[in-house]
Amino acid sequence: MRVLDLFSGIGGFSLGLERAGMRTVAFCEIDPFCRQVLRKHWPNVPIFEDVRTLTNEQTGSVDLVCGGFPCQPFSIAGHRKGHEDSRNMVQPMLDIVRELEPAWFVGENVEGFIDLGLDALCAALGNLGYSTRVISLPACSVGLPTMERHVWIVATTSSERLERFWEITVQAIEDGTKKLQGSDPRGSDRWDLPEARLCGVGERVSRRVDRLRALGNAVDPAVPELLGLAMLEAHNGLISRPAMKD
């Protein structure tokens, strides 16, 4: 499946979806530092800068449009102006879905989006011919040491395909939860590493502030990978999972 990754950040969405077996054909990211990171890891994938000016002539046909759209208008840590906030990019994102008509759409945002924009987004997707499912997941459900919740909006043009996706996803989450029961997510060496080794933001590392900001806004690839595997199985009737790279 061909993926257009909006609000790409440092590529968490694409990393997870590519692990599932998809292929990113274009990024769109306004932050210059994040674009540098994307160019390093995806040197052959075009990067566009503004979702408000992106067109299908630039991207070509895609099967999936995804994006962790800006959370500042909806976060409980901010003023929560919602659609009155100039940083709200829901409508430009919907305009791209309307123009490209992908088989799938996946959006991600903070839990504060639920009561400040979720119903309107689902209704708009419905008007475009999409059936929608919403998943609210705590980060610990994919093994991260926090209870912070994120909302994932998954939509597709076939209600039957969506229901199959939902069955697969619920089972995968239940299986993953069983594996975590009785264990401490922090027991993994991943969370015991020194700061500089964990995310490259030690005190004497160059562009530390940029790195911290990019990491803070990043989507953990574990959830897109889980969703991607379910979407592929629902879409194709099977899972074809490539070997994980070191």
C-alpha positions in Angstrom: 0.0 0.0 0.0 1.2 3.5 -0.9 1.3 6.0 2.0 1.1 9.7 2.1 2.4 10.8 5.5 1.1 14.2 6.6 2.5 16.2 9.6 5.3 13.7 9.3 7.6 14.9 12.2 10.6 12.5 12.3 8.8 9.7 10.6 7.2 7.6 13.4 4.0 6.9 11.4 6.0 5.8 8.3 8.4 3.7 10.3 5.6 1.7 11.9 3.6 1.4 8.6 6.7 0.3 6.7 7.5 -2.3 9.3 4.0 -3.6 8.6 4.7 -3.9 4.9 3.6 -0.5 3.5 5.6 2.0 1.5 5.7 5.8 2.0 5.7 7.7 -1.3 5.6 11.3 0.1 6.0 13.2 3.3 4.6 16.6 4.3 6.3 18.4 7.2 6.6 22.1 7.9 9.5 22.0 10.4 13.0 22.3 8.9 14.7 20.2 11.5 12.3 17.3 11.1 12.7 17.5 7.3 16.4 17.0 7.8 15.7 13.9 9.8 13.3 12.6 7.1 15.9 13.2 4.4 18.5 11.3 6.3 16.3 8.2 6.7 14.2 8.4 3.6 16.6 10.0 1.1 14.5 8.9 -2.0 11.1 10.0 -0.7 9.9 13.5 -1.7 9.1 15.9 1.2 6.6 18.7 0.8 6.3 21.5 3.3 2.7 22.6 3.7 -0.5 20.5 3.7 -2.4 23.7 2.7 -0.8 23.7 -0.7 -0.3 20.0 -1.3 -2.0 18.6 -4.4 -2.5 15.2 -6.1 -0.3 16.3 -8.9 2.6 16.4 -6.4 1.8 13.1 -4.6 0.2 10.9 -7.2 -2.3 8.2 -6.2 -2.1 6.8 -2.7 -3.9 4.0 -0.8 -3.5 5.5 2.7 -3.3 9.1 4.0 -2.1 9.3 7.6 -1.1 12.1 10.0 -0.7 13.1 13.6 -2.2 16.5 13.0 -1.3 19.4 15.4 -2.6 18.8 18.9 -2.2 22.3 20.3 -5.7 23.4 19.5 -7.2 20.4 21.5 -4.7 19.6 24.2 -5.7 20.1 27.8 -2.3 21.7 28.3 -3.3 24.6 26.0 -6.1 27.1 25.6 -8.3 24.6 23.7 -9.5 26.9 21.0 -10.3 24.0 18.7 -11.3 25.1 15.3 -10.8 28.7 16.2 -7.0 28.1 16.6 -4.9 29.1 13.6 -2.8 25.9 14.1 -5.8 23.7 13.5 -5.1 21.7 10.4 -8.1 19.4 10.3 -9.8 21.0 7.3 -6.6 21.1 5.1 -6.2 17.4 6.0 -9.7 16.6 5.0 -9.2 18.6 1.7 -6.4 16.2 0.9 -8.5 13.2 1.6 -11.3 14.6 -0.6 -8.9 15.2 -3.4 -6.8 12.0 -3.3 -9.7 9.6 -2.3 -7.4 7.0 -0.6 -8.9 3.7 0.5 -7.8 4.3 4.0 -7.2 7.3 6.4 -5.5 7.2 9.8 -5.3 10.2 12.1 -3.8 10.6 15.5 -4.2 13.2 18.3 -4.4 13.7 22.0 -7.3 12.6 24.1 -8.5 16.2 24.4 -9.6 15.9 20.7 -12.4 13.6 21.7 -14.7 16.3 23.1 -13.4 19.1 20.9 -13.3 17.9 17.4 -13.8 14.1 17.0 -17.5 14.1 16.2 -17.0 16.8 13.5 -14.1 14.9 11.9 -16.0 11.6 11.8 -19.0 13.4 10.3 -16.9 15.0 7.7 -15.3 11.7 6.8 -18.7 10.1 6.6 -19.8 12.8 4.1 -16.8 11.8 2.0 -17.9 8.2 1.9 -15.8 6.8 4.7 -16.8 4.5 7.6 -14.8 5.3 10.8 -13.6 3.6 13.9 -11.9 5.4 16.9 -9.4 3.8 19.2 -8.2 5.4 22.4 -5.0 3.7 23.6 -2.8 4.3 26.6 0.9 4.3 25.7 1.5 1.3 28.0 -0.6 -0.9 25.7 2.3 -1.0 23.4 4.9 -1.3 26.1 5.8 2.3 26.9 6.2 3.3 30.5 3.3 5.9 30.7 -0.5 6.0 30.8 -0.8 8.9 28.4 -3.6 8.3 26.0 -3.8 9.0 22.3 -6.8 8.9 19.9 -6.5 7.0 16.6 -9.1 7.6 13.9 -9.2 4.9 11.3 -11.5 5.3 8.2 -12.0 3.3 5.0 -14.3 3.3 2.1 -15.7 -0.2 2.8 -17.7 -0.8 6.0 -17.2 -4.5 5.7 -13.4 -4.0 5.4 -13.5 -1.7 8.4 -15.3 -4.3 10.6 -12.7 -6.9 9.6 -9.9 -4.4 10.5 -11.6 -3.8 13.9 -11.8 -7.5 14.8 -8.2 -8.0 14.0 -7.1 -4.9 15.9 -9.1 -5.7 19.0 -7.6 -9.2 19.1 -4.1 -7.8 18.6 -4.5 -5.3 21.5 -5.9 -8.1 23.7 -3.0 -10.4 22.9 -0.5 -7.6 23.5 -2.1 -6.7 26.9 -1.9 -10.4 28.0 1.8 -10.4 27.3 2.3 -7.2 29.4 0.3 -8.5 32.4 2.5 -9.1 35.4 5.5 -7.4 33.9 6.9 -3.9 34.3 7.3 -2.0 31.0 10.3 -0.3 32.5 12.1 -3.6 32.9 13.2 -3.4 29.3 16.7 -2.2 28.7 15.2 0.4 26.3 14.1 2.5 29.3 17.3 2.0 31.4 19.6 3.5 28.9 21.4 6.8 29.7 19.6 9.9 28.3 22.1 10.5 25.5 21.9 6.8 24.3 18.1 6.7 24.6 17.3 9.5 22.2 20.4 11.4 21.3 19.7 14.5 23.4 22.5 14.5 26.0 23.5 17.9 27.4 26.5 18.3 25.0 24.7 17.0 21.8 24.2 19.6 19.1 20.7 20.9 18.4 19.4 19.4 21.6 16.3 21.6 21.8 15.3 20.7 18.3 15.8 17.0 19.1 13.7 17.2 22.2 10.9 19.1 20.5 10.9 16.6 17.6 10.8 13.6 20.0 8.1 15.2 22.1 5.9 15.6 19.0 6.7 12.1 17.6 4.3 9.2 17.0 5.7 6.0 18.5 5.9 3.6 15.6 4.5 0.6 17.6 0.8 1.7 17.2 1.0 2.5 13.4 2.7 -0.9 12.9 -0.1 -2.7 14.8 -2.8 -0.7 12.8 -0.9 -1.2 9.6 -0.8 -5.0 9.9 -4.6 -5.1 10.6 -5.3 -2.8 7.7 -3.3 -5.0 5.3 -5.0 -8.1 6.5 -8.4 -6.5 6.1 -7.5 -5.1 2.7 -5.7 -8.1 1.2 -7.0 -11.0 3.2 -3.5 -11.8 4.5 -0.6 -10.5 6.4 2.8 -10.2 4.7 5.2 -9.0 7.3 8.8 -8.4 6.3 11.7 -9.3 8.6 12.5 -6.5 11.0 15.7 -4.7 10.4 18.3 -4.4 13.1 
